[in-house]
């Protein structure tokens, strides 16, 4: 298949639900691992739009994700998940902005 035809291609490990979960937006929960995988991209867009320091924005986003992450049965089993819509809303509120219908990357 593709990998056999491209044996020298650099591959990056990605969280499974990043490529297999529905993109419909009906379920806003993603794994914490998936959210962390996207932090670089999200923080760079937010930092540029807010004209703020990238590292400070990244730290704020990571803190919000950690605070909002939860696993089933009070963390006794399973992976941690975050409600990405709530996390975006919390970050936007912390910046003094209200959440709009589009993310910063969609405005470009």
Phi, psi and omega per residue, in radians:
X1 nan -2.661 -3.050
X2 -1.013 -0.797 -3.085
X3 -1.095 -0.652 3.107
X4 -1.151 -0.592 3.130
X5 -1.407 -0.262 -3.102
X6 -2.315 1.029 -3.035
X7 -1.132 -0.376 -3.106
X8 -1.677 0.022 -3.108
X9 -1.183 2.363 3.064
X10 -1.286 2.269 3.117
X11 -1.996 2.596 3.133
X12 -2.067 2.330 3.079
X13 -1.205 2.259 3.104
X14 -2.220 2.651 3.085
X15 -1.055 2.400 -3.097
X16 -0.958 -0.724 -3.080
X17 -1.294 -0.155 3.064
X18 -1.221 -0.554 -3.112
X19 -1.867 -0.197 -3.098
X20 -1.956 -0.344 -3.083
X21 -1.335 2.723 -3.141
X22 -1.130 2.470 3.065
X23 -1.698 0.251 -3.056
X24 -1.223 -0.414 -3.097
X25 1.428 0.041 -3.139
X26 -1.190 -0.610 3.083
X27 -1.986 1.880 -3.064
X28 -1.361 0.020 -3.105
X29 -1.498 2.265 3.036
X30 -2.264 2.835 3.129
X31 -1.188 2.674 3.081
X32 -1.058 -0.660 3.103
X33 -1.047 -0.745 3.105
X34 -1.104 -0.778 3.140
X35 -1.092 -0.760 3.132
X36 -1.111 -0.605 3.128
X37 -1.071 -0.515 -3.073
X38 -1.688 -0.010 -3.065
X39 -1.057 -0.743 -3.123
X40 -1.016 -0.846 -3.122
X41 -1.131 -0.822 -3.101
X42 -1.143 -0.776 -3.096
X43 -1.172 -0.614 3.126
X44 -1.167 -0.671 3.104
X45 -1.188 -0.800 3.133
X46 -1.098 -0.770 -3.132
X47 -1.060 -0.747 3.130
X48 -1.128 -0.788 -3.123
X49 -1.196 -0.600 -3.129
X50 -1.566 -0.142 -3.075
X51 0.966 0.874 3.141
X52 -2.170 2.893 3.136
X53 -1.117 2.255 -3.098
X54 -1.020 -0.794 -3.101
X55 -1.141 -0.634 3.119
X56 -1.182 -0.743 3.121
X57 -1.121 -0.782 3.127
X58 -1.021 -0.772 -3.135
X59 -1.086 -0.748 3.126
X60 -1.079 -0.783 -3.134
X61 -1.108 -0.780 3.126
X62 -1.063 -0.691 3.120
X63 -1.127 -0.751 3.122
X64 -1.092 -0.744 3.129
X65 -1.095 -0.776 3.141
X66 -1.096 -0.727 -3.120
X67 -1.189 -0.577 -3.048
X68 -1.647 -0.082 -3.124
X69 -1.296 2.441 3.071
X70 -2.618 2.671 3.108
X71 -2.014 2.764 -3.141
X72 -0.997 2.647 3.095
X73 0.969 0.786 3.086
X74 1.154 0.436 3.103
X75 1.580 0.105 -3.115
X76 -1.277 -0.528 -3.107
X77 -2.448 2.758 2.979
X78 1.384 3.077 3.127
X79 -1.382 2.740 3.047
X80 -1.416 2.474 3.109
X81 -2.153 2.727 3.013
X82 -2.256 2.581 3.005
X83 -1.511 1.808 -3.009
X84 -1.142 -0.597 3.122
X85 -1.147 -0.745 3.111
X86 -1.150 -0.688 3.132
X87 -1.112 -0.748 3.100
X88 -1.102 -0.759 3.127
X89 -1.084 -0.744 3.117
X90 -1.100 -0.727 3.127
X91 -1.163 -0.796 3.137
X92 -1.028 -0.726 3.109
X93 -1.110 -0.664 -3.127
X94 -1.187 -0.357 3.136
X95 -1.627 -0.083 -3.094
X96 1.528 0.064 3.106
X97 -1.770 2.615 3.025
X98 -1.609 2.576 -3.136
X99 -1.201 2.230 3.073
X100 -1.731 3.096 -3.101
X101 -1.301 -0.234 -3.132
X102 -2.124 2.584 3.079
X103 -1.411 2.869 3.131
X104 -0.973 -0.636 -3.115
X105 -1.223 -0.455 3.136
X106 -1.363 -0.319 -3.123
X107 -1.364 -0.339 -3.109
X108 -1.452 nan nan
